[in-house]
Amino acid sequence: MSFLEQKDFIEENDTVILYLSPSSMHAINVREMMKNKKGELIEYIFQTSFGALKVKSLIGVRYGNKVELSRGHAYALQPTPELWTNTLPHRTQIIYTPDISMILFQLDVKPGNIVIESGTGSGSLSHHFLRGVKPNGHLFTFDFHEARVEQAKVEFTNHGVSNFVTVTHRDVIKDGFTEELNGKADAIFLDLPAPDKAVSHAFKALKSSGGRFCSFSPCIEQTQKVCEELQKHGFTEIQSMEILQSEEIVKMRSVQIMDLDFVRTKKILTTCDIELNDNKKHSKEVQKIITSSAPQILPGHTGYLTFGTLSPIFAR
Ligand SMILES: C[S@@+](CC[C@H](N)C(=O)[O-])C[C@H]1O[C@@H](n2cnc3c(N)ncnc32)[C@H](O)[C@@H]1O
């Protein structure tokens, strides 16, 4: 139940994030025993790069505390949607936090909202929507892959958020969203192979007072088709974007500090002027200073996000 509200102490059946380092964390379902390959019940021992952990030893530990492993230590953290996105079992490609942040912001997701999502996939984005719409909103998520639907239901129940989500097994391109959702959604999100084919269903499901639409697609041709469909259905503020997370390289460098008095008195205006003058005279000294620069390699492509607004005058 550890996703629902802040807790002090770890209890049996909680999902705990075992944090070893920023690039090494694991989601663990806290229980004393587990089944081995032969189906026999054995004590649940979790192996990490810093050694083994007896999972039952987590019960009663305060969230955030250090726990000893056989060759080091880790921290037992309460899960957040961000930590879950980093540790969840992948059943599909998932959406990551940089894209998710923009999706939540642009869809203006807030408590009380009705949000529709398809496909559910591995439930990465769903957990972020759920945190946004709680405690009086609801997420309706659809996937045509039955096993993924069942697994998502199990996870939402284990995480204590099942009252805020309805998971439906359905082909939304063929059959649209369920009838009772017509005119009910504040926001709709699509992560489907042919999202343009679901725009007419999204149009039907959005509130007559208007709403926001988003589609994630790795492919620019699909993105273009979605834009065309959105235009046909009267959506406005149509915008596609790519979120590229880029790290700055921060390091100490030896840099020649320019003597600005010299530059001013000699009326040096351009770098070319500087080169014509005695190089040493306009540099006071070499200093080690902290610098930051962009990385040489661009971050990898995930997908394009396409947004649109359905205004009340164009809604059904
Ligand atoms: C890339 S995954 C979604 C990942 C999800 N956004 C996440 O963050 O975990 C795409 C999902 O769409 C589902 N899907 C594809 N076509 C569909 C359709 N026509 N109707 C419903 N679901 C569909 C697939 O089964 C798959 O689970």
Ligand as a Chemical Component Dictionary entry (heavy atoms), coordinates in Angstrom:
data_LIG
# 
_chem_comp.id                   LIG 
_chem_comp.type                 NON-POLYMER 
_chem_comp.pdbx_formal_charge   0 
_chem_comp.three_letter_code    LIG 
# 
loop_
_chem_comp_atom.comp_id 
_chem_comp_atom.atom_id 
_chem_comp_atom.alt_atom_id 
_chem_comp_atom.type_symbol 
_chem_comp_atom.charge 
_chem_comp_atom.model_Cartn_x 
_chem_comp_atom.model_Cartn_y 
_chem_comp_atom.model_Cartn_z 
_chem_comp_atom.pdbx_ordinal 
LIG C1  C1  C 0  4.457  1.420  -25.672 1  
LIG S1  S1  S 1  3.223  0.656  -24.779 2  
LIG C2  C2  C 0  2.618  1.886  -23.670 3  
LIG C3  C3  C 0  3.578  2.168  -22.551 4  
LIG C4  C4  C 0  3.023  3.072  -21.497 5  
LIG N1  N1  N 0  2.780  4.398  -21.985 6  
LIG C5  C5  C 0  3.983  3.138  -20.306 7  
LIG O1  O1  O 0  4.526  4.220  -20.017 8  
LIG O2  O2  O -1 4.200  2.099  -19.655 9  
LIG C6  C6  C 0  1.926  0.561  -25.968 10 
LIG C7  C7  C 0  0.764  -0.284 -25.496 11 
LIG O3  O3  O 0  -0.335 -0.040 -26.387 12 
LIG C8  C8  C 0  -1.043 -1.239 -26.518 13 
LIG N2  N2  N 0  -1.846 -1.128 -27.760 14 
LIG C9  C9  C 0  -1.378 -1.118 -29.032 15 
LIG N3  N3  N 0  -2.412 -0.980 -29.900 16 
LIG C10 C10 C 0  -3.535 -0.902 -29.145 17 
LIG C11 C11 C 0  -4.922 -0.736 -29.461 18 
LIG N4  N4  N 0  -5.354 -0.669 -30.722 19 
LIG N5  N5  N 0  -5.810 -0.677 -28.433 20 
LIG C12 C12 C 0  -5.388 -0.764 -27.136 21 
LIG N6  N6  N 0  -4.092 -0.916 -26.797 22 
LIG C13 C13 C 0  -3.177 -0.989 -27.775 23 
LIG C14 C14 C 0  0.025  -2.321 -26.545 24 
LIG O4  O4  O 0  -0.517 -3.576 -26.155 25 
LIG C15 C15 C 0  1.043  -1.778 -25.536 26 
LIG O5  O5  O 0  0.841  -2.339 -24.263 27 
# 
loop_
_chem_comp_bond.comp_id 
_chem_comp_bond.atom_id_1 
_chem_comp_bond.atom_id_2 
_chem_comp_bond.value_order 
_chem_comp_bond.pdbx_ordinal 
LIG C1  S1  SING 1  
LIG S1  C2  SING 2  
LIG S1  C6  SING 3  
LIG C2  C3  SING 4  
LIG C3  C4  SING 5  
LIG C4  N1  SING 6  
LIG C4  C5  SING 7  
LIG C5  O1  DOUB 8  
LIG C5  O2  SING 9  
LIG C6  C7  SING 10 
LIG C7  O3  SING 11 
LIG C7  C15 SING 12 
LIG O3  C8  SING 13 
LIG C8  N2  SING 14 
LIG C8  C14 SING 15 
LIG N2  C9  SING 16 
LIG N2  C13 SING 17 
LIG C9  N3  DOUB 18 
LIG N3  C10 SING 19 
LIG C10 C11 SING 20 
LIG C10 C13 DOUB 21 
LIG C11 N4  SING 22 
LIG C11 N5  DOUB 23 
LIG N5  C12 SING 24 
LIG C12 N6  DOUB 25 
LIG N6  C13 SING 26 
LIG C14 O4  SING 27 
LIG C14 C15 SING 28 
LIG C15 O5  SING 29 
# 
